[in-house]
Amino acid sequence: MENHRQHQQKLSDGGEVRYMQKFRLYETYSKFYMIGRDKSRTYWKVLKIDRLEPSELTISEDSTVFSETESSDILRRIHEGNKPTGGLKFVTTCYGIIGFIKFLGPYYMLLITKRKKIGTICGHNIYAITKSQMITVPHIIMLSKMAYSNDENRYKKLLCSVDLTRDFFFSYSYHIMLSLQKNLSANNPPGLLPYETLFVWNEYLTRGIRNTLQNTSWTVALVHGFFKQVEFSISDRKIILTIIARRSRHFAGTRYLKRGVNEKGRVANDVETEQIVFADAHDGDPMQISSAVQIRGSIPLFWSQEASPLNIKPDIILSKKDQKFEATQLHFENLVKRYGNPIVILNLIKTREKKPRETILGVEFANAVRFINKNCGEIHLRFFDWDLHQHSRCKATDVLTELGRVAANALKLTGIFYCHVTRRLGGSIEYSNSVNCVDKHSTAKQANSNKANVDKDRVAKDCSHADESVDYIIEPLMFQSGVLRTNCIDCLDRTNVAQYAYGLAALGRQLETLGFFESSNIDLDDPIAMEIMALYESMGDTLALQYGGSGAHNKIFSEKRGQWKAATQSREYIRSFQRYYSNTYLDGNKQKAINLFLGHFQPQQGKPALWELDSDQYCTVGKHGPSSVDSNVRSTIRRSLSDGSILCETDTTIRSMEHINCQHSGKSDQHSLLEISPDIRICGSDVCHCRQIYSGEFEDPVEDHICYDEHGNSYDCSDVLDVDWPSSSANSCEEETLERSTFISSKNILNELRAEKTGCTRQTESCTKIQRRGQIEVQLNKDTKFTKSFGRWVNHEDGGCFWSKDC
């Protein structure tokens, strides 16, 4: 096992840390030779890959560090020794190995052949892939017939549909899969592999070479999500703002095929968003860095939705298999290990509906939080219901103002990360390798809760003597403990608005901490607020394309910018249809490609092919053996059980700081919440169809918010969030623009359509419009083979998506 990144090789002539960043691949009849070097061209190594094994991967590395002259001499001698069989031939220049994969025949090697720089963090370059290449490892004469089979070619084409040039990024020297706090705090447990974190998407592809070589010198760790960096100035000082979204590889997939939580506590659409603010040294002051982390993720219950060509809004199916909320508790235990306490939950789904749909999940989610708070003392959950649809009936400025107040109070509970960095001899900021540096700082913080009175001298001294090769001094002054977890139904549109509000509140806090502002409040009309809105809007579109198949619905952002309402509505209709088309006709293959790329499905001769399975709820097939699947898991809910276990990232700093940053301002009282309306009847069977369990509208009043403390007691949210909570009224609009007002039964579609037509004649004009859209859907369903150009137009909205057009 490697400790941290072992490709941080230290040379004997000064102890400088080196990273190989450029590689050249050569081939002979029997072997591949890869020559890797660092940026300064003074550190060269050789990797050898055998080509005579038709179905096995044999890799070896020369432990010697060569000079450029020596490496050239090695290549010359290899060429001379292989002249009888054709000599040594140049194949390609590359910038790292993505990994190796095997389907039914030979192994394939995936390489980065072109890259582009997209940003810098603490002097470390961040890159995106602009071109990749798949190379067959065995020599052509060693290939069996299976290598040319239709199934093999189909697997290759399916893998190539994962477009690595979109939304994947990496770094050679910075652990981009970890937050800034984890990178600079040196609080990673011994033996933790960066590749094994939940945000490295090529962990499976690199597993073989990493286990063989026991290092990560030749591979890069790919993170999937969003990365954007902008610069602006305040008082003639340059500020660098970076937004990073990291999508989890566990339970990853598409909108309707991945919902809720699985048995291991992993949730769908699990994304960590980090906001980093960097201010360079000025007038003798040290560099200042701050970061704030928030997350989004599907509601951690067993629920699902089935995509249908005849139903734009599929029914929410809630399972009652987990009566003790064990999977939900596993999920929050993992969050506490990753971020510390408290976990602040902002639930944006509807709190009242005429026809129970979202409210069923809301009731069950609140019950789960209350159960966990009462029965698990180590988890401190703060649960807030905030019906964004109800509030969005107001002006966009009012909605964002209210959300800003919610975000600011959540920020008080979790805090932010902030540190000073002083360079010693120049160069980029490397990782601290001293646990004492953090532990002693944590002890100082425990002794004095005032963050401004930290013993900075001792912290700097410990850091500077942690490792003689380190050329910086880090002074951590604040740590984030806990995290804000935001969700709606899809965790796309409404969630992105709330995350922008939190990002703006965090930016105000960060700039105040860095000394640029006297107050943490940033006006919504401030140019900085508009700049960060554009960033979060771009992030929302990117994440929505990955998970939902279209850009995000940005109605509130558009209204805030004063855009023409008709143009906004037109765009929302188009995006709704794009999302519907993608979810109905494209997501099946997209999910299969994701499962193949992540290793959730491993092809094996004699076993059913990936495309022969009715759903992606299958055991992982391959050399690691099948993983067990609960026999009680319903067959109607299509979800995949991912490989491996939840990473337990023991965060020493977070745990030692908990009691300082987790002072809850809210107090429990005897105020009891109104019980959920008895009109919502939960069926006793394992599956509950939400639109078949109601008999009428809600009659009893239901509060617009539910708040529980860590002991499971209800209390007045105004004690924690200084917000006036207006009550919800009747049914509000769904985040998708297109709606169907009547549930369509899969058993009797025609009768339901006739009933819908009859019912719509007695409704308003809007219902008539919905009926017409329903008729259009039926007409589309008669011929599901759309033209290729039409499919590309739908799937590549705004110029791109997760998928490449060509292999």
N, C-alpha and C positions, 0 to 999 in steps of 0.2 A: 504493500500500500504506500502511496506517495503522501508526503506531508506537505500540504499547501500546494504550490506549483513548483515541481522540481526542475522545470526547465529554466529556473532562475539560477543558472550556473555561475559560479564565482571563479574567476580566473586568478591564477596565482600571482599575477603581476599587478595586483592592486585591489582585488576583491570586488570588482565592478560586476553588477548584475547584468546578464546578457539574455536577450530574447531573439530567437531566430524568427525572421519575418519574411524572408524570400527564399524560394526553393526552385531547383531545376531538376526535372525528371528525365532520366535517360533509360534506355532499354537495350538489353542484349537478348539473345535467343532464350536464355534461361532465367534472367533476372531483370528486375527494375532496380535502378540506383537513383536515390534522391539525395541531392546535395543541398543542405540548408545552411544559411548564414545569417548573421545579425546585420543591423543597419550600418554599422561601421566597417563591415567587411573584414573583421579581424577574428571572427569566431565561426568556424566551419565544422560541420559534422556530416556523417554519411549514414544513410538508411538503406537496407537491402531487403527486397521483397522477392520471394521465389515465384517463378512463373511455370514451373513444371508440375505443380500440384493442381489437378483439374477442379477440385472442390474443397480444398483446404487453404487456410491463410497462414503462411509462414513468413514472419518478419523478424529481422535482427538489426541491431544498431551497433555501430562501432563506438566504443566509449571514449575514443581518443578525440581530442579537440585539435583540429588542423588549422593551418594558415591557408591563405588563398593559393599560394604557390604549391603547397603540399596537396591540396584538393585537386588542383589541375593536374598534377603529376599522377595522382591516383586514377583519374579519368583516362589519362593517356595509357597507363599500364593496362587498365581494363579493356580498352579498345584493342590494344595489341594482342592481348591474350584471347580475344574473342573474334579475331579476324576470320578464322575458318568458317564461322557461322554468321558472318555479316558484320561483326564489330559492334561498337557502341554507337547508338543513335539517339539524338536529342528528341524528346517527345513534346515537352511543354514547360513553360515557366508557370509557377503557381505561388500562392501566398498562404498555403496551409492546407492540411487534409481535413475535410469535413467528416470523413469516416469511411467504413467499409460495410457492404451489405451483400447478402446472399439470398437468392430466391430459391430456385429449384436446381440451378446449375452452378456456374462459377461465382467467385467473388468479384465484386465491382468496387472500384476506388473512386470516391467523390472528391474533387479538388476545386479550390477557389483559383480561378485563372485570371480574374480581374477584380479589383477592389476600388473603392473610393473613400476618402476620408470624410466623415460626416460630423466630427466634433472632437473635442479634447476635454478630458477631466483630469485636473491636477497634473497637467503635462503629459498625460497618457493619451495617445491617439485612439479614436474609436472609428471603426470602418464598417462599411456596408459592402455586400457582395454585388458586383455588377455582371459577373459571368462565372459560370461553373461548368464542370466537365465530368462526365462519367466514363471511366476507363476500365475495360475488362482486364482482370489481373492475369489469368493464365494465358500462355501463348496460344495462338489460334489453332495450332495443330493438336493441342491438348484438350480442346473443347469437345464435349460429348454432344450427342444429338439433342439432349435436353436443353442445351444452351440456345438452340435455334427453334425451340418449340413455341407454339402459339401462347401457351400460358406464361412462359418466360418473358416473351416480348410484351405481353400484356402487363405483367408486373413492372417491367422497366418503364413502360409508358405511364403507368399509374404513378410511379415514384417521380418521374420527370414532371408530372403535373403540379408537384409542390414547387412553387416558384421561389427559389432561394434568393433571387434578386429583389424581392419585395419584403420589407419589414423584418429582415434578419440583420443582426449587427454583432460585432465582436471586437475584442481588443487583445493584443498580445501581452500587455503588461498590466492591465487593470482588470480586476475581477468585476466585469460589467454585470455578471449575474447576481452580484451582492450589492446591497445599498452602500452609500458612502459611509454611514456609521459603522457598518460591519467591516468595511475595507480599512478605515483609519483607526478603528478602535482595537484591532488585534484581539477580538474576543471570540474568534472562531475556535471551536473545540479541536483538539489535536486529532489529526487523521481525517478531517473533513475535506473531501474532494470537491473542488468547485464544480466539477462536471456532474456530481451527484445531487446538486441542488435542483429544486423543482423548476427552475427557469432555464436550464440548459437543454435545448431541444435535440441536440445530436449526441446525447449521453449514450443512447443505445448504439448508434453508428460508430462511436469511438471506443466502445467498451473493449473490443478485442485488442486493438493496438495498445490501449492504455494498460490493460492487464498483462500483455506480453512484455512491453518495454518498461513498465513500472514508472513511466513519466508521461508528461504531456507536451514534450518538446515539439512534436511535429503536427499536432492537431490544434484546432481553434475551437473554442466553446461558443456556439451560436445561441443567441438570445432572440426570441421572436416577440414582436410587439410594436413599439414605437420609440423613436429617438429624434429629438429636435433640440437644436441649440441656437439661441439668438443672443445678440449683444445690444445693449442700450447704455446710455450714460445718465448719471445723476450727479449734478454739481461738477461736471467735467471729469468725473471718474467713471471708468468703464466697468460695467456689470455684465457678467455672463450668466444667463439663465438657461438651464437645461431641464427638459422634461423627458423622463424615461418611463415607458410602460413595459413591464415584463409579464408575458403571458405564461402561465404554468403549463407544463407538459403533461401533468397528471389530469386525467379525465378531460382531456382537450378534445375539441371537436366543433361541430356546427350547432346552430341554434336549437332545432327541434330534436336532434339526435343526442344532445348532451344537455340535460336539465338536472337541477337539484344536486344531490349528494350521492356518492356511492358508499359501499359498505366500509371503506377505509377512511371515510371522512373527507374525501376530496370533492370539491365542488366544481361545477361547470363554469366556464368563463371567469376563471380565477386570474385576476390581473393586479399586479403591484405597480402603483404609480409613484415615482419619486421626483421631487422638485428640488433641484440643486441651484443655489445662488453662490457665485464666486466673485470675490472682490480682490483684485491684485494689491500688492504692497504699495503703500502711499505715504510719503513723508516719514519714512522710518518705521511706520507701523507694519506689522506682519500681514501676510495674506489671511483673508478671512473666508471661511467656507461654512455654508449652512445647508441642511437638507431637511425635507419633511416628506414622510411616506404615508400614503393612504392606499386602501385596497378596495376592489370590487369583487363580487362573486355571487353566484346563484344562491337562492334561498336554500339553506342546508337541510332540506327535507327530501324524502323520496317522492318525487313528483315528476311528471312528464307531460308532453304534448305530442300528438301525432300529426305530422304534416299531411294535408289532403288537398287535391286540386279543387275540391268543391267547398272548402272551408278556409277562409282567410284567417280566421281566428279560431284555431283548434281549441278544443276543450281542455282545461287543466285537469289532469288525473292525479289525485293524491292517494298515495298508498298509506295504509295504516299498519304496515308490517313492523315498524320500529316504534313500539309503544313507549319505550323508555328513552327514546331519543339518543341511542348509543352512537350512531353515526354522526349526529349533530354535535354531540359532546366531543367526539374525536376531532371533528373539524375545529372547534374552538380551542381544544387543548393544543392543537398544532399551531394555531394563531398565537396563543400565549407563549409558546416556545420560540416562535419566530420574532415576536414583537414585544412581549411582555404585557402586563396589565396596565390599564383596563382596556377591554375591547369595546369600543363605542359603535353600536349598530344603528345606522340610519336607514330605516325602512321606508321607501318612497311609494309603495303600492297603495292602491285604493283602500280606504277604510270603510266605505259604504257603497253598495251597489244594489240596484233593483233585482238583478239576477246574479246571485253569488258566483263569483269567479275568482278574482284576485283575493277577495276577502277571506276565502277558505284558507289560502296559504298564510294570510296575515294572522288569522286566529291561531292556526297551528304553530306558526313561528313564535308568536308571543307565548304560547303554552310551553314550547320547548325552552325558550330563554328562562322562563320562570322556573321550570323544572331543574335546569342546569344550575341556576343560581342557588337554589335551595339544597341541592345534593352534591355540589362540587365546590368546595371552599377555595380551591386554587384558581378558579376562573372567575373573574370579575367582569360581568357583562352589563353594559348600559344600553338599554333598548329604547329607541325613539321612533314612533310612527309619525310620518310627515307626508300626508297625501299631496304629492306634487301636482297631480292633475286637478285637484280641487283648488289649490292655491294658484295654479297657472291661469285661472279665469281672470285673475287680476292682471295688471300691467307687468311687463317683463321686469321693469326696474323694481317693482314691489316684491316680485317673487325672488329675485336675486338678493335684494336687501334682507328679506326674511331668512333665506338660506345662508347668507353671510353671517347673520347673528347665530344661527345654529352651528355653523362651521367654527366660528370664533370660540364658542363655548366648548366645543369638542376639542379644539386645539389647546385650550387651557388644561384639559385632562391628560393629553398625551405629550405636549411639549414638542420641541424640535431639536435637531442635532446642530451643534455649533462648535467650531474650534478655530484656533489660530494655527497657522503653519508658517514656520520660519525655515527658509532654505539655508543650508550650511555651506555647501560648496557649489551650488548650482545643480542643474539637472532636474528631472521630474521627481515627483513625490512618490516614493516607494511605500510598500506596506510596512507597518510596524510589526516586528516579530516578538515583541515583549508583552507578555500578559501582565507583568507587574505594572507596566505603564498605565494600564486601564484599572487594574484592581486597586492600586493605591489611590488613584483619582476617585474611584467609586467610594473608597473608604473615607476620603476627605469629604465627599458629598454627603455621606451618611452622617458624618459628624456635624455638618452644617448645611441645612437645607437651603440656605441662600446661595444661589448659583454664582453670584457676583463675587463671593468671598472664597473662591477656590484657591488652594495653595499652588499657584501657577508655577512657581520656581521649582517645586519638587516634581511636579508633573513633567516639566520640560527636562529636568535633569535625568529622570528615570527613562524617558523616551530616548534621549540622546545617547545614553549608555546601553541601550537595549541591544544594539547590534553595531559593531564598529564600522560596517559598510554603509549604514544608513546616513544619508546626507540631508537630514531635515530634523526639525523639532516640532512635535505636535503638542498642542495645548488644548485638550478637550474641555470645554466650558459648560456645555449642556448636552444632555442625551434625550432622545425621544424614547419614552416608555409607554407602550400601548399603541393602538392604531385605530383610525376611523374606518369602519367597514360599511360601505354603501351598497344598497341593492334596490332594484325594482324587479320587474319580471324577467326581462332580457338582460338587465345590467348594461344597457347600451345608452338609450336616449335620455331618460330621466336621470340615470346615474351620472351621465357625463355632465349634465348641468350642475348637479350637486358637487361633483368633484371639482368643477371650475370654481364654485363658490368657496370650497375649502382651499383650493390652490391660491386664490386671491387673498384669503385671510392669512394663509401661511406666508405668502410673499410679503404682506405688510409686516407680519411678525419678524420675518427674516431681515428685511431692510431696516427695521427698527433696531434689531439686535446688532446688525452690522454698523449701526451709527449713521445711516443715511436719512432716516425719518425720526421725528420726535414722537410720532404716534404710529400705531400699527394699522390704523384705518386708511384704506385706499378708496377714494371715491370711484364709483362705477363708471363715471365719465372721464376719469383720468386716462391719459394716453397709455400708461402702463397697464391699466385694467383692460383696455381694449387689445393691447398686444398679447397679454396672457390669455384673453378670451379666444383670440385667433389660434393660439397654440393648442388650447384644450379642445377647440372645435376640430382642429386638424387631427388631434389624437382620437377624438370620438369617432370621426369618419373612418379612420384607419382600423380601429378596433371593431367597429360595426361591420366593415367589409370582411374582416377575418371571421367573425362569428355569425353575423346575420346575413351577409350577402349583399348589403347595400350600404351607402353612407348613412350616417346618423340623422335622425330627425332633429333639426336645430331651430325649431320654431321660436324658442325664447331668445336665442342668440340673434336671429334675424330681426325679431321685433326690437330688440335692444339697439341694434344698429340702424333701425329706421328703414329697413328695406321694404319695398313695395309688397303689400300683403298678397296680392294676386300672384305675383311671381313666387313668393314663398310657398303658397298653397300648391301651385303647380309643381314645384320641385318636390314637395312632400308626397304628392300623389305618385310621381314617377318613382321616388325611392321606395314607397310602399309596394308598388307593383314589382320593382326589381327584387325586393326582399322576398316577396311571395313567390316569384318565379324561381329564384335561387333555392329557397327552402324546399320547394316542391319538386324541382326537376334536377338540380345540380348537387345538392348537399350529400346525396348518397355516395357518389363517387368521391366527393371531396373528403368525406369522413373516412372512406376506405384508404385514401392516399395518406391521410394523417396517421391512421393506425399503422400503416405499413412503414412510414418514415420513423415513427416513434418506437417501433418494435412491439406494439401491442398485439400485432398479428405477425407471425413468422411462418412463411410458407413451408410446406413439407410434402414430399412426395407420398402419395397414397392417402392424403388428407384432402378434405374439401377445399377448393380454391376460395379466395377471399370473396369473389363476386358471386359464388354459389350460395353464400349464406344470406338468409332472409334479413338479418339485422346484424349489427356489430356487437351483439351480446354473445360473445363466444369466449371460450378459453384460449389463453395464449398458447399457440402451438409453436414448438421449436425445440432447440437443444436443451432449453431450461425446463422442459416439461410443461404439462398443462397446469394452469392455476385453477384452484377450486372455485366453483361458482355455487352460490346459495341456491338450492333447489327450489326454494320458495319465491325466488325472484320472478316476478310476473313476466310472461313472454311477450305481452303487448307493449311493454315499455322498452324501447330500444336504447340500450346504453352499453358502453364498453367498460370492462374492468381493466384498468391499466396495470402495468407491470411494476413490481417493486413496492416498497413501503414508504410511508410518509417520512420525510427527512426530519429528524428531531434536531433542530439547530439550537443547541444550548447556548443561550446568550448570557454570558457571565455578567456583562455590564448591565444589561437590561434588568436581570433579576436582582442585582445588588442595588439598583437604583429605584426599584418599584415603589417603595414606601415614600419616596420623595416626590416623584412625578405623578403618583396615583392618588393624590388627595382629592377625594370626591367632595365637590361643593354642594351636592344635593344631599338632603337628609330624608330618611324614611319617615313616613307619618302614617296615620291611621286612615288616610283617605283611600277608600277602596274603589277600584275601577268597576264600571258597570259591566256585567257579564255580557258575553257575546249573545246576540239575538238567538233564541231557540229556533228561529225559522231556518237556520243553517243546521241541517241534520247530517251528521256524519254516518255513513252507512257502515254496517258491521263487516262487510266483505273486505277483501284485501285491496280492492280498487274502488275508488269513489269518483263517479263522473259528476262534475260540479253542476252541470246544467240539468241534471235529472234528479236533484235532491232538494229542490226548493218548491214551495207551494205558493209563494207570493212574495211581495216586497217586504223589506224591513219595516216593522212598525215601532219597535222599541228604539229609543235613542241610543246611539253608539258614539262614544267619544272619539275624537279625531286623533288621539294620541294615546299610546300605552308606554309607560315608563316603569322599569323594574331596576332595583339596585342589585348588588351582588349577592344579597341574602334572599332574593326572591320576593321582596316586599314591594308593593306598589307605592308610588309617591308622586307628588306634584312635579311635573317636568319643569315648571317655572323656577324651581329651586336650582336646577342645573342649567337649563337653557332659558335665558331671560327673553322669552319670546311669547307673544300673545298668540295662542293657538286657536284659530277660528275653527268651528265645527264644520264637518263635511255635510253636504246636502245630498241631493239625489245623485243618480248615476252620472258619472263624468266620462269624458271621451277616452278611449284607449290610445296608447302612444302610436299605434299604427293608424294612418289616416283612413284606410279602407276598413269597413266593418261589415259584419253580418249580424242582423238583429235577431235571427232565429237559429237555434241549434240544428244542425243537419245530422240526422242519425245515419250511420253507415249501413244500417240494415234496411232502411227504407228511404232512400234519397229522393226518389221522385215524389213520394207523398209529402215529404217535408218541404220540397220546393214548391209544390202546389199550395201547401198551407202558408208558406212564406208569402207567396203572391197574394193570397187572400188577405193575410194579415196586413200586408203593407198598404193595401188600398185604404185602410182605415187609419193609417198613420200620417205623419207629416210629410212634407215634400222631401226631407232628407232621407226618409225611409224609402221613398220611391227611387231616389238616386242609388241607394244601397242595393235595392232590388235589381236595378239595371246592371249594376256591376256584377251582381250574382249571376244574371243571365249571361253576361260576357264570359264569366268564369266557366259556366257550363258549356258554352260554345267552344272555348279554348280546350276544354277537356276532351272534346270530340276528336281533336287532332293534336296530340301532345308533341308531335315532331315539328318543332319550330325550326326555322332556318338557322344555319350556323351564324350568319351575320346578326340575326336578331338575338341569338343567345349570347354572342360576344358583347353586343350593345348592353344587354341587361346585366351581364356578369362583370363587365369592365367599366362600370360607371365611374366617372371622375378619373378615367385614365388608368385604372389598374385595380387589381385585387390580389388574392392569395395565389391565384393560379396563372400559369403561363399559357399562352396560346399554343405554343409548340413545345414539343419535347426537347 
